[in-house]
Amino acid sequence: MSDDRNIVIRDVSKFYGDVLGVNRVDLEIEPGITSLVGPNGSGKSTLMNLLAGLLRPTRGEISVLGLPVTRPQDLFRQFGYCTQYDSFPRGATGWQFVFSYLLLHGLDRGEAERLTARALERVGLVDSAHRRIAGYSKGMRQRIKLAQAIAHGPQVMVLDEPLNGLDPMVRAETIELFRQLAGEGQHVLISSHILHEVDLLSDRVILISNGYIVAEGEVPGMRAEVEEVREQPLQVFVRCDRPQWLAGRAFELDHVTEVQLHDDGGGLHLRTRDADRFLRLVAELVAEGGVEVEAVGPADSDLQAVYRYLVDEEEEPS
Amino acid sequence: MTVAQESAARPRLDWARLARQVGGLVRLELRRLLLTRRAVILGLASAIPVGIVLLVGSIPIGGQTVLERFGNRIVYETIFETVFLGAILFFGCLYVFFNLFRGEILERSLHYLLLTPLRREVVVAAKYVAAVAAVAVLFMASTVFSYALIYLPVGVSGAIEDLTAGPGGRHLVAYLGVTLLACIGYGSLFTLVGMVFRNPIIPAGALYVWEMLHFLLPPALKKLSVIHYLKGLLPVPLSDGPFAVVVEPPPATVSVLGLLAFAAVVLAVTALIIRRMEIRYTED
């Protein structure tokens, strides 16, 4: 956990009682735009809330630029978080909202006013700054949250579905803003459940499904190949403590077409036409304590098949 | 240089910056408390004792006002103890302090505070101080105005004489002190209750019964009530009735220091809870 430039997540799991949030996440995120993509309920917000210290991991460690997330007094000088919550302090205007939280960074009023004006300008809300947020449109509320998250000039910006509710023109401006921020050497971590929304702007994509990181890396051009793999069964590997038992459970599923145990007895490969349902089953079995999973992911040679989960999810939300 | 870069270069705790941060949070909280509907409700509640003293001091019954018939100190003490301390301060503090964190959880805006570079313990302390300041200003003003009205029968010159040369000034200071300590004691308690309970009715009801029936409690249990220490500081002793378990009131220093220590401990517990708190509004 010593990398002072990166976001480091080591073996992090989060359970809400018996319900899996994320499991065994290991990531090291470098500066630039990174997109966290997964279907609704896949664990994106959980992972972001863990990064911001709003949730505590059940297991594992997280550091941001070398800072532990348990020290808000250090972390939030470097960290801005635009959450998924569409809620605001009652009665606040856009200006008051950004300005008053900037004062909590210990700035004098003049500096806070300057940064408030700059942030509102960056998100295009100067004209509406002195209106109450309660009267804002959905897109304006998204933008004022974004302004509040970036106003203090953090090195790391974590933005949960920041493009939701934005009209096409504002969306393009916002994407340009993300590029500017990343161009200044900052971390911009964006979540989305819509793949095509982020795959063109991201330097790197992390795919998450049912609480597991199923793929990560640079993915230029992958989207074009998605259609080719749609109809093919996807090969998935699972490393776990009870592969035979899991194989038995997998064979009960009509979408699983083939199961093969690993020679070392520590895992299995299978082919499924519905990987999302299979991963859901694995998550349930883990939560019930039926099996201890060390790793799970796509075993196909490229990431296209993994995208298919997301494309399927996008078209047929569960 | 951005705020982040500037502060990254700062290796040690910057007290001036911390003071500005706390000042910012206190002002934010004061605005929330004093410039909203909450302040109107509190203002109306704090006007009740003023109205009562005005009534008993200005409306004659059988040729004399109640103040004249029973003596202004006894009447004021009775109103202060039963109406102000026994109801308005208790429920006023409940209203403000229960919502100190619970209100923002229900509003789903607490995360904005927790995403600022302030230790969560500091957030608790600053919000609490702001709330004590807001409530104390309103209720101490109510105490001053209502106390001033007990001089209606003797006029301005009589009031000045009693306040400067008689016991009036000392009594007023005692009432103001009790008001402030009530805000501090009940405030800390209800801040904690607001962190632990989603609905105040059952815990507040239980606490109210405990506080109001403290005079029936055995001496050892009396020590576990806030009002026991507050009543010990009141300047005019009143009887609690024939069924009361009578004990010697604690010395003033024990009452004051005890209540301050109690508030500090309760706030420390609250800080511990919020330090471990997760933001999962769906559960609230």
Interface residues (C-beta under 8 A of the other chain):
Chain A: Y16 N49 A52 G53 L54 L55 R56 P72 Q73 D74 L75 F76 R77 Q78 F79 G80 Y81 T83 Y85 S87 F88 P89 R90 G91 S100 Y101 L103 L104 H105 G106 L107 D108 L115 Q148 H152 G153 P154 Q155
Chain B: T2 V3 A4 Q5 S7 A8 D14 A16 R17 L18 R20 Q21 G23 G24 L25 R27 L28 R32 T36 E104 E107 R108 S109 H111 Y112 L113 L114 L115 T116 P117 L118 R119 R120 V122 R276 E278 I279 R280 Y281
